Amino acid sequence: MRPTDNYRRQHTEITTLLEQLHALLLVPQPAAGDSLAATLRRLTGKLTVHLAMEDQSLYPRLLQSPDARIAATAARFQQEMSGIREAFQQFLGRWTDAAIQADRAGFSAALDALSAVLSRRIERENTELYPLLDNAA
């Protein structure tokens, strides 16, 4: 088992929930239990836990790594991606259940922007940062 397997699994779950949100936007009347709001709540839970694990445990540990490449990459990623939590909180504050129903097109555009930011972070962590950790273990 790789040291990053749990983080990679969480990335897959987050990506799947983003895809589900996009798919639900294409359905005028989703089936009961398949609401945008319910899926957004699941994404919120997964993403909140994932970011907390990275921000409070993984990144602080990596910044102290004796491997200079790992520490430098972690510092660069932490700086470049520092606004993601705040951007997600602003997204959630704007897109309440009522706001989503009132402006699905606006929600779709905002979701596209959020998805792009999250996908970019996930891709970079999976291909640049996590391999360094896995190879150092």
Phi and psi in radians as a Rosetta constraint file:
Dihedral C 1 N 2 CA 2 C 2 CIRCULARHARMONIC -1.384 0.35
Dihedral N 2 CA 2 C 2 N 3 CIRCULARHARMONIC 2.618 0.35
Dihedral C 2 N 3 CA 3 C 3 CIRCULARHARMONIC -1.049 0.35
Dihedral N 3 CA 3 C 3 N 4 CIRCULARHARMONIC -0.413 0.35
Dihedral C 3 N 4 CA 4 C 4 CIRCULARHARMONIC -1.736 0.35
Dihedral N 4 CA 4 C 4 N 5 CIRCULARHARMONIC 0.083 0.35
Dihedral C 4 N 5 CA 5 C 5 CIRCULARHARMONIC -0.987 0.35
Dihedral N 5 CA 5 C 5 N 6 CIRCULARHARMONIC -0.728 0.35
Dihedral C 5 N 6 CA 6 C 6 CIRCULARHARMONIC -1.129 0.35
Dihedral N 6 CA 6 C 6 N 7 CIRCULARHARMONIC -0.726 0.35
Dihedral C 6 N 7 CA 7 C 7 CIRCULARHARMONIC -1.153 0.35
Dihedral N 7 CA 7 C 7 N 8 CIRCULARHARMONIC -0.702 0.35
Dihedral C 7 N 8 CA 8 C 8 CIRCULARHARMONIC -1.125 0.35
Dihedral N 8 CA 8 C 8 N 9 CIRCULARHARMONIC -0.705 0.35
Dihedral C 8 N 9 CA 9 C 9 CIRCULARHARMONIC -1.071 0.35
Dihedral N 9 CA 9 C 9 N 10 CIRCULARHARMONIC -0.762 0.35
Dihedral C 9 N 10 CA 10 C 10 CIRCULARHARMONIC -1.094 0.35
Dihedral N 10 CA 10 C 10 N 11 CIRCULARHARMONIC -0.677 0.35
Dihedral C 10 N 11 CA 11 C 11 CIRCULARHARMONIC -1.037 0.35
Dihedral N 11 CA 11 C 11 N 12 CIRCULARHARMONIC -0.756 0.35
Dihedral C 11 N 12 CA 12 C 12 CIRCULARHARMONIC -1.097 0.35
Dihedral N 12 CA 12 C 12 N 13 CIRCULARHARMONIC -0.749 0.35
Dihedral C 12 N 13 CA 13 C 13 CIRCULARHARMONIC -1.109 0.35
Dihedral N 13 CA 13 C 13 N 14 CIRCULARHARMONIC -0.738 0.35
Dihedral C 13 N 14 CA 14 C 14 CIRCULARHARMONIC -1.122 0.35
Dihedral N 14 CA 14 C 14 N 15 CIRCULARHARMONIC -0.785 0.35
Dihedral C 14 N 15 CA 15 C 15 CIRCULARHARMONIC -1.071 0.35
Dihedral N 15 CA 15 C 15 N 16 CIRCULARHARMONIC -0.732 0.35
Dihedral C 15 N 16 CA 16 C 16 CIRCULARHARMONIC -1.090 0.35
Dihedral N 16 CA 16 C 16 N 17 CIRCULARHARMONIC -0.748 0.35
Dihedral C 16 N 17 CA 17 C 17 CIRCULARHARMONIC -1.149 0.35
Dihedral N 17 CA 17 C 17 N 18 CIRCULARHARMONIC -0.666 0.35
Dihedral C 17 N 18 CA 18 C 18 CIRCULARHARMONIC -1.092 0.35
Dihedral N 18 CA 18 C 18 N 19 CIRCULARHARMONIC -0.744 0.35
Dihedral C 18 N 19 CA 19 C 19 CIRCULARHARMONIC -1.107 0.35
Dihedral N 19 CA 19 C 19 N 20 CIRCULARHARMONIC -0.686 0.35
Dihedral C 19 N 20 CA 20 C 20 CIRCULARHARMONIC -1.109 0.35
Dihedral N 20 CA 20 C 20 N 21 CIRCULARHARMONIC -0.714 0.35
Dihedral C 20 N 21 CA 21 C 21 CIRCULARHARMONIC -1.070 0.35
Dihedral N 21 CA 21 C 21 N 22 CIRCULARHARMONIC -0.790 0.35
Dihedral C 21 N 22 CA 22 C 22 CIRCULARHARMONIC -1.077 0.35
Dihedral N 22 CA 22 C 22 N 23 CIRCULARHARMONIC -0.730 0.35
Dihedral C 22 N 23 CA 23 C 23 CIRCULARHARMONIC -1.143 0.35
Dihedral N 23 CA 23 C 23 N 24 CIRCULARHARMONIC -0.696 0.35
Dihedral C 23 N 24 CA 24 C 24 CIRCULARHARMONIC -1.130 0.35
Dihedral N 24 CA 24 C 24 N 25 CIRCULARHARMONIC -0.508 0.35
Dihedral C 24 N 25 CA 25 C 25 CIRCULARHARMONIC -1.166 0.35
Dihedral N 25 CA 25 C 25 N 26 CIRCULARHARMONIC -0.370 0.35
Dihedral C 25 N 26 CA 26 C 26 CIRCULARHARMONIC -1.470 0.35
Dihedral N 26 CA 26 C 26 N 27 CIRCULARHARMONIC -0.210 0.35
Dihedral C 26 N 27 CA 27 C 27 CIRCULARHARMONIC -1.792 0.35
Dihedral N 27 CA 27 C 27 N 28 CIRCULARHARMONIC 2.062 0.35
Dihedral C 27 N 28 CA 28 C 28 CIRCULARHARMONIC -1.063 0.35
Dihedral N 28 CA 28 C 28 N 29 CIRCULARHARMONIC -0.725 0.35
Dihedral C 28 N 29 CA 29 C 29 CIRCULARHARMONIC -2.279 0.35
Dihedral N 29 CA 29 C 29 N 30 CIRCULARHARMONIC 1.531 0.35
Dihedral C 29 N 30 CA 30 C 30 CIRCULARHARMONIC -1.106 0.35
Dihedral N 30 CA 30 C 30 N 31 CIRCULARHARMONIC 2.728 0.35
Dihedral C 30 N 31 CA 31 C 31 CIRCULARHARMONIC -1.116 0.35
Dihedral N 31 CA 31 C 31 N 32 CIRCULARHARMONIC 2.726 0.35
Dihedral C 31 N 32 CA 32 C 32 CIRCULARHARMONIC -0.942 0.35
Dihedral N 32 CA 32 C 32 N 33 CIRCULARHARMONIC 2.375 0.35
Dihedral C 32 N 33 CA 33 C 33 CIRCULARHARMONIC 1.529 0.35
Dihedral N 33 CA 33 C 33 N 34 CIRCULARHARMONIC -0.204 0.35
Dihedral C 33 N 34 CA 34 C 34 CIRCULARHARMONIC -1.832 0.35
Dihedral N 34 CA 34 C 34 N 35 CIRCULARHARMONIC 0.580 0.35
Dihedral C 34 N 35 CA 35 C 35 CIRCULARHARMONIC -1.326 0.35
Dihedral N 35 CA 35 C 35 N 36 CIRCULARHARMONIC 2.699 0.35
Dihedral C 35 N 36 CA 36 C 36 CIRCULARHARMONIC -1.011 0.35
Dihedral N 36 CA 36 C 36 N 37 CIRCULARHARMONIC -0.756 0.35
Dihedral C 36 N 37 CA 37 C 37 CIRCULARHARMONIC -1.104 0.35
Dihedral N 37 CA 37 C 37 N 38 CIRCULARHARMONIC -0.740 0.35
Dihedral C 37 N 38 CA 38 C 38 CIRCULARHARMONIC -1.142 0.35
Dihedral N 38 CA 38 C 38 N 39 CIRCULARHARMONIC -0.730 0.35
Dihedral C 38 N 39 CA 39 C 39 CIRCULARHARMONIC -1.190 0.35
Dihedral N 39 CA 39 C 39 N 40 CIRCULARHARMONIC -0.662 0.35
Dihedral C 39 N 40 CA 40 C 40 CIRCULARHARMONIC -1.118 0.35
Dihedral N 40 CA 40 C 40 N 41 CIRCULARHARMONIC -0.659 0.35
Dihedral C 40 N 41 CA 41 C 41 CIRCULARHARMONIC -1.113 0.35
Dihedral N 41 CA 41 C 41 N 42 CIRCULARHARMONIC -0.700 0.35
Dihedral C 41 N 42 CA 42 C 42 CIRCULARHARMONIC -1.121 0.35
Dihedral N 42 CA 42 C 42 N 43 CIRCULARHARMONIC -0.739 0.35
Dihedral C 42 N 43 CA 43 C 43 CIRCULARHARMONIC -1.074 0.35
Dihedral N 43 CA 43 C 43 N 44 CIRCULARHARMONIC -0.751 0.35
Dihedral C 43 N 44 CA 44 C 44 CIRCULARHARMONIC -1.019 0.35
Dihedral N 44 CA 44 C 44 N 45 CIRCULARHARMONIC -0.792 0.35
Dihedral C 44 N 45 CA 45 C 45 CIRCULARHARMONIC -1.080 0.35
Dihedral N 45 CA 45 C 45 N 46 CIRCULARHARMONIC -0.861 0.35
Dihedral C 45 N 46 CA 46 C 46 CIRCULARHARMONIC -1.108 0.35
Dihedral N 46 CA 46 C 46 N 47 CIRCULARHARMONIC -0.817 0.35
Dihedral C 46 N 47 CA 47 C 47 CIRCULARHARMONIC -1.193 0.35
Dihedral N 47 CA 47 C 47 N 48 CIRCULARHARMONIC -0.670 0.35
Dihedral C 47 N 48 CA 48 C 48 CIRCULARHARMONIC -1.081 0.35
Dihedral N 48 CA 48 C 48 N 49 CIRCULARHARMONIC -0.805 0.35
Dihedral C 48 N 49 CA 49 C 49 CIRCULARHARMONIC -1.131 0.35
Dihedral N 49 CA 49 C 49 N 50 CIRCULARHARMONIC -0.779 0.35
Dihedral C 49 N 50 CA 50 C 50 CIRCULARHARMONIC -1.082 0.35
Dihedral N 50 CA 50 C 50 N 51 CIRCULARHARMONIC -0.857 0.35
Dihedral C 50 N 51 CA 51 C 51 CIRCULARHARMONIC -1.105 0.35
Dihedral N 51 CA 51 C 51 N 52 CIRCULARHARMONIC -0.656 0.35
Dihedral C 51 N 52 CA 52 C 52 CIRCULARHARMONIC -1.117 0.35
Dihedral N 52 CA 52 C 52 N 53 CIRCULARHARMONIC -0.753 0.35
Dihedral C 52 N 53 CA 53 C 53 CIRCULARHARMONIC -1.085 0.35
Dihedral N 53 CA 53 C 53 N 54 CIRCULARHARMONIC -0.741 0.35
Dihedral C 53 N 54 CA 54 C 54 CIRCULARHARMONIC -1.221 0.35
Dihedral N 54 CA 54 C 54 N 55 CIRCULARHARMONIC -0.840 0.35
Dihedral C 54 N 55 CA 55 C 55 CIRCULARHARMONIC -1.263 0.35
Dihedral N 55 CA 55 C 55 N 56 CIRCULARHARMONIC -0.577 0.35
Dihedral C 55 N 56 CA 56 C 56 CIRCULARHARMONIC -1.729 0.35
Dihedral N 56 CA 56 C 56 N 57 CIRCULARHARMONIC -0.287 0.35
Dihedral C 56 N 57 CA 57 C 57 CIRCULARHARMONIC -2.200 0.35
Dihedral N 57 CA 57 C 57 N 58 CIRCULARHARMONIC -1.057 0.35
Dihedral C 57 N 58 CA 58 C 58 CIRCULARHARMONIC -1.110 0.35
Dihedral N 58 CA 58 C 58 N 59 CIRCULARHARMONIC -1.004 0.35
Dihedral C 58 N 59 CA 59 C 59 CIRCULARHARMONIC -1.097 0.35
Dihedral N 59 CA 59 C 59 N 60 CIRCULARHARMONIC -0.763 0.35
Dihedral C 59 N 60 CA 60 C 60 CIRCULARHARMONIC -1.029 0.35
Dihedral N 60 CA 60 C 60 N 61 CIRCULARHARMONIC -0.662 0.35
Dihedral C 60 N 61 CA 61 C 61 CIRCULARHARMONIC -1.170 0.35
Dihedral N 61 CA 61 C 61 N 62 CIRCULARHARMONIC -0.732 0.35
Dihedral C 61 N 62 CA 62 C 62 CIRCULARHARMONIC -1.169 0.35
Dihedral N 62 CA 62 C 62 N 63 CIRCULARHARMONIC -0.614 0.35
Dihedral C 62 N 63 CA 63 C 63 CIRCULARHARMONIC -1.110 0.35
Dihedral N 63 CA 63 C 63 N 64 CIRCULARHARMONIC -0.410 0.35
Dihedral C 63 N 64 CA 64 C 64 CIRCULARHARMONIC -1.677 0.35
Dihedral N 64 CA 64 C 64 N 65 CIRCULARHARMONIC 0.106 0.35
Dihedral C 64 N 65 CA 65 C 65 CIRCULARHARMONIC -1.080 0.35
Dihedral N 65 CA 65 C 65 N 66 CIRCULARHARMONIC 2.441 0.35
Dihedral C 65 N 66 CA 66 C 66 CIRCULARHARMONIC -1.247 0.35
Dihedral N 66 CA 66 C 66 N 67 CIRCULARHARMONIC -0.282 0.35
Dihedral C 66 N 67 CA 67 C 67 CIRCULARHARMONIC -1.446 0.35
Dihedral N 67 CA 67 C 67 N 68 CIRCULARHARMONIC 1.955 0.35
Dihedral C 67 N 68 CA 68 C 68 CIRCULARHARMONIC -1.056 0.35
Dihedral N 68 CA 68 C 68 N 69 CIRCULARHARMONIC -0.593 0.35
Dihedral C 68 N 69 CA 69 C 69 CIRCULARHARMONIC -1.143 0.35
Dihedral N 69 CA 69 C 69 N 70 CIRCULARHARMONIC -0.718 0.35
Dihedral C 69 N 70 CA 70 C 70 CIRCULARHARMONIC -1.156 0.35
Dihedral N 70 CA 70 C 70 N 71 CIRCULARHARMONIC -0.827 0.35
Dihedral C 70 N 71 CA 71 C 71 CIRCULARHARMONIC -1.083 0.35
Dihedral N 71 CA 71 C 71 N 72 CIRCULARHARMONIC -0.753 0.35
Dihedral C 71 N 72 CA 72 C 72 CIRCULARHARMONIC -1.184 0.35
Dihedral N 72 CA 72 C 72 N 73 CIRCULARHARMONIC -0.729 0.35
Dihedral C 72 N 73 CA 73 C 73 CIRCULARHARMONIC -1.137 0.35
Dihedral N 73 CA 73 C 73 N 74 CIRCULARHARMONIC -0.752 0.35
Dihedral C 73 N 74 CA 74 C 74 CIRCULARHARMONIC -1.080 0.35
Dihedral N 74 CA 74 C 74 N 75 CIRCULARHARMONIC -0.737 0.35
Dihedral C 74 N 75 CA 75 C 75 CIRCULARHARMONIC -1.119 0.35
Dihedral N 75 CA 75 C 75 N 76 CIRCULARHARMONIC -0.736 0.35
Dihedral C 75 N 76 CA 76 C 76 CIRCULARHARMONIC -1.132 0.35
Dihedral N 76 CA 76 C 76 N 77 CIRCULARHARMONIC -0.798 0.35
Dihedral C 76 N 77 CA 77 C 77 CIRCULARHARMONIC -1.105 0.35
Dihedral N 77 CA 77 C 77 N 78 CIRCULARHARMONIC -0.751 0.35
Dihedral C 77 N 78 CA 78 C 78 CIRCULARHARMONIC -1.059 0.35
Dihedral N 78 CA 78 C 78 N 79 CIRCULARHARMONIC -0.733 0.35
Dihedral C 78 N 79 CA 79 C 79 CIRCULARHARMONIC -1.195 0.35
Dihedral N 79 CA 79 C 79 N 80 CIRCULARHARMONIC -0.827 0.35
Dihedral C 79 N 80 CA 80 C 80 CIRCULARHARMONIC -1.150 0.35
Dihedral N 80 CA 80 C 80 N 81 CIRCULARHARMONIC -0.539 0.35
Dihedral C 80 N 81 CA 81 C 81 CIRCULARHARMONIC -1.943 0.35
Dihedral N 81 CA 81 C 81 N 82 CIRCULARHARMONIC 0.288 0.35
Dihedral C 81 N 82 CA 82 C 82 CIRCULARHARMONIC -1.148 0.35
Dihedral N 82 CA 82 C 82 N 83 CIRCULARHARMONIC -0.401 0.35
Dihedral C 82 N 83 CA 83 C 83 CIRCULARHARMONIC -1.587 0.35
Dihedral N 83 CA 83 C 83 N 84 CIRCULARHARMONIC 0.052 0.35
Dihedral C 83 N 84 CA 84 C 84 CIRCULARHARMONIC -1.133 0.35
Dihedral N 84 CA 84 C 84 N 85 CIRCULARHARMONIC -0.784 0.35
Dihedral C 84 N 85 CA 85 C 85 CIRCULARHARMONIC -1.043 0.35
Dihedral N 85 CA 85 C 85 N 86 CIRCULARHARMONIC -0.792 0.35
Dihedral C 85 N 86 CA 86 C 86 CIRCULARHARMONIC -1.146 0.35
Dihedral N 86 CA 86 C 86 N 87 CIRCULARHARMONIC -0.704 0.35
Dihedral C 86 N 87 CA 87 C 87 CIRCULARHARMONIC -1.097 0.35
Dihedral N 87 CA 87 C 87 N 88 CIRCULARHARMONIC -0.691 0.35
Dihedral C 87 N 88 CA 88 C 88 CIRCULARHARMONIC -1.190 0.35
Dihedral N 88 CA 88 C 88 N 89 CIRCULARHARMONIC -0.691 0.35
Dihedral C 88 N 89 CA 89 C 89 CIRCULARHARMONIC -1.106 0.35
Dihedral N 89 CA 89 C 89 N 90 CIRCULARHARMONIC -0.705 0.35
Dihedral C 89 N 90 CA 90 C 90 CIRCULARHARMONIC -1.130 0.35
Dihedral N 90 CA 90 C 90 N 91 CIRCULARHARMONIC -0.717 0.35
Dihedral C 90 N 91 CA 91 C 91 CIRCULARHARMONIC -1.013 0.35
Dihedral N 91 CA 91 C 91 N 92 CIRCULARHARMONIC -0.842 0.35
Dihedral C 91 N 92 CA 92 C 92 CIRCULARHARMONIC -1.131 0.35
Dihedral N 92 CA 92 C 92 N 93 CIRCULARHARMONIC -0.662 0.35
Dihedral C 92 N 93 CA 93 C 93 CIRCULARHARMONIC -1.141 0.35
Dihedral N 93 CA 93 C 93 N 94 CIRCULARHARMONIC -0.588 0.35
Dihedral C 93 N 94 CA 94 C 94 CIRCULARHARMONIC -1.397 0.35
Dihedral N 94 CA 94 C 94 N 95 CIRCULARHARMONIC -0.692 0.35
Dihedral C 94 N 95 CA 95 C 95 CIRCULARHARMONIC -1.805 0.35
Dihedral N 95 CA 95 C 95 N 96 CIRCULARHARMONIC 1.284 0.35
Dihedral C 95 N 96 CA 96 C 96 CIRCULARHARMONIC -1.300 0.35
Dihedral N 96 CA 96 C 96 N 97 CIRCULARHARMONIC 2.976 0.35
Dihedral C 96 N 97 CA 97 C 97 CIRCULARHARMONIC -0.937 0.35
Dihedral N 97 CA 97 C 97 N 98 CIRCULARHARMONIC -0.809 0.35
Dihedral C 97 N 98 CA 98 C 98 CIRCULARHARMONIC -1.136 0.35
Dihedral N 98 CA 98 C 98 N 99 CIRCULARHARMONIC -0.716 0.35
Dihedral C 98 N 99 CA 99 C 99 CIRCULARHARMONIC -1.146 0.35
Dihedral N 99 CA 99 C 99 N 100 CIRCULARHARMONIC -0.661 0.35
Dihedral C 99 N 100 CA 100 C 100 CIRCULARHARMONIC -1.102 0.35
Dihedral N 100 CA 100 C 100 N 101 CIRCULARHARMONIC -0.800 0.35
Dihedral C 100 N 101 CA 101 C 101 CIRCULARHARMONIC -1.156 0.35
Dihedral N 101 CA 101 C 101 N 102 CIRCULARHARMONIC -0.602 0.35
Dihedral C 101 N 102 CA 102 C 102 CIRCULARHARMONIC -1.340 0.35
Dihedral N 102 CA 102 C 102 N 103 CIRCULARHARMONIC -0.462 0.35
Dihedral C 102 N 103 CA 103 C 103 CIRCULARHARMONIC -2.561 0.35
Dihedral N 103 CA 103 C 103 N 104 CIRCULARHARMONIC 1.242 0.35
Dihedral C 103 N 104 CA 104 C 104 CIRCULARHARMONIC -1.083 0.35
Dihedral N 104 CA 104 C 104 N 105 CIRCULARHARMONIC -0.622 0.35
Dihedral C 104 N 105 CA 105 C 105 CIRCULARHARMONIC -1.151 0.35
Dihedral N 105 CA 105 C 105 N 106 CIRCULARHARMONIC -0.726 0.35
Dihedral C 105 N 106 CA 106 C 106 CIRCULARHARMONIC -1.137 0.35
Dihedral N 106 CA 106 C 106 N 107 CIRCULARHARMONIC -0.730 0.35
Dihedral C 106 N 107 CA 107 C 107 CIRCULARHARMONIC -1.082 0.35
Dihedral N 107 CA 107 C 107 N 108 CIRCULARHARMONIC -0.737 0.35
Dihedral C 107 N 108 CA 108 C 108 CIRCULARHARMONIC -1.047 0.35
Dihedral N 108 CA 108 C 108 N 109 CIRCULARHARMONIC -0.777 0.35
Dihedral C 108 N 109 CA 109 C 109 CIRCULARHARMONIC -1.133 0.35
Dihedral N 109 CA 109 C 109 N 110 CIRCULARHARMONIC -0.741 0.35
Dihedral C 109 N 110 CA 110 C 110 CIRCULARHARMONIC -1.150 0.35
Dihedral N 110 CA 110 C 110 N 111 CIRCULARHARMONIC -0.680 0.35
Dihedral C 110 N 111 CA 111 C 111 CIRCULARHARMONIC -1.140 0.35
Dihedral N 111 CA 111 C 111 N 112 CIRCULARHARMONIC -0.688 0.35
Dihedral C 111 N 112 CA 112 C 112 CIRCULARHARMONIC -1.020 0.35
Dihedral N 112 CA 112 C 112 N 113 CIRCULARHARMONIC -0.792 0.35
Dihedral C 112 N 113 CA 113 C 113 CIRCULARHARMONIC -1.134 0.35
Dihedral N 113 CA 113 C 113 N 114 CIRCULARHARMONIC -0.795 0.35
Dihedral C 113 N 114 CA 114 C 114 CIRCULARHARMONIC -1.098 0.35
Dihedral N 114 CA 114 C 114 N 115 CIRCULARHARMONIC -0.769 0.35
Dihedral C 114 N 115 CA 115 C 115 CIRCULARHARMONIC -1.039 0.35
Dihedral N 115 CA 115 C 115 N 116 CIRCULARHARMONIC -0.705 0.35
Dihedral C 115 N 116 CA 116 C 116 CIRCULARHARMONIC -1.085 0.35
Dihedral N 116 CA 116 C 116 N 117 CIRCULARHARMONIC -0.766 0.35
Dihedral C 116 N 117 CA 117 C 117 CIRCULARHARMONIC -1.133 0.35
Dihedral N 117 CA 117 C 117 N 118 CIRCULARHARMONIC -0.832 0.35
Dihedral C 117 N 118 CA 118 C 118 CIRCULARHARMONIC -1.149 0.35
Dihedral N 118 CA 118 C 118 N 119 CIRCULARHARMONIC -0.736 0.35
Dihedral C 118 N 119 CA 119 C 119 CIRCULARHARMONIC -1.097 0.35
Dihedral N 119 CA 119 C 119 N 120 CIRCULARHARMONIC -0.697 0.35
Dihedral C 119 N 120 CA 120 C 120 CIRCULARHARMONIC -1.101 0.35
Dihedral N 120 CA 120 C 120 N 121 CIRCULARHARMONIC -0.768 0.35
Dihedral C 120 N 121 CA 121 C 121 CIRCULARHARMONIC -1.123 0.35
Dihedral N 121 CA 121 C 121 N 122 CIRCULARHARMONIC -0.816 0.35
Dihedral C 121 N 122 CA 122 C 122 CIRCULARHARMONIC -1.041 0.35
Dihedral N 122 CA 122 C 122 N 123 CIRCULARHARMONIC -0.826 0.35
Dihedral C 122 N 123 CA 123 C 123 CIRCULARHARMONIC -1.053 0.35
Dihedral N 123 CA 123 C 123 N 124 CIRCULARHARMONIC -0.789 0.35
Dihedral C 123 N 124 CA 124 C 124 CIRCULARHARMONIC -1.189 0.35
Dihedral N 124 CA 124 C 124 N 125 CIRCULARHARMONIC -0.706 0.35
Dihedral C 124 N 125 CA 125 C 125 CIRCULARHARMONIC -1.123 0.35
Dihedral N 125 CA 125 C 125 N 126 CIRCULARHARMONIC -0.781 0.35
Dihedral C 125 N 126 CA 126 C 126 CIRCULARHARMONIC -1.136 0.35
Dihedral N 126 CA 126 C 126 N 127 CIRCULARHARMONIC -0.590 0.35
Dihedral C 126 N 127 CA 127 C 127 CIRCULARHARMONIC -1.789 0.35
Dihedral N 127 CA 127 C 127 N 128 CIRCULARHARMONIC -0.387 0.35
Dihedral C 127 N 128 CA 128 C 128 CIRCULARHARMONIC -1.934 0.35
Dihedral N 128 CA 128 C 128 N 129 CIRCULARHARMONIC -0.886 0.35
Dihedral C 128 N 129 CA 129 C 129 CIRCULARHARMONIC -1.443 0.35
Dihedral N 129 CA 129 C 129 N 130 CIRCULARHARMONIC -0.919 0.35
Dihedral C 129 N 130 CA 130 C 130 CIRCULARHARMONIC -1.069 0.35
Dihedral N 130 CA 130 C 130 N 131 CIRCULARHARMONIC -0.671 0.35
Dihedral C 130 N 131 CA 131 C 131 CIRCULARHARMONIC -1.051 0.35
Dihedral N 131 CA 131 C 131 N 132 CIRCULARHARMONIC -0.610 0.35
Dihedral C 131 N 132 CA 132 C 132 CIRCULARHARMONIC -1.060 0.35
Dihedral N 132 CA 132 C 132 N 133 CIRCULARHARMONIC -0.733 0.35
Dihedral C 132 N 133 CA 133 C 133 CIRCULARHARMONIC -1.198 0.35
Dihedral N 133 CA 133 C 133 N 134 CIRCULARHARMONIC -0.764 0.35
Dihedral C 133 N 134 CA 134 C 134 CIRCULARHARMONIC -1.115 0.35
Dihedral N 134 CA 134 C 134 N 135 CIRCULARHARMONIC -0.681 0.35
Dihedral C 134 N 135 CA 135 C 135 CIRCULARHARMONIC -1.291 0.35
Dihedral N 135 CA 135 C 135 N 136 CIRCULARHARMONIC -0.429 0.35
Dihedral C 135 N 136 CA 136 C 136 CIRCULARHARMONIC -1.407 0.35
Dihedral N 136 CA 136 C 136 N 137 CIRCULARHARMONIC -0.348 0.35
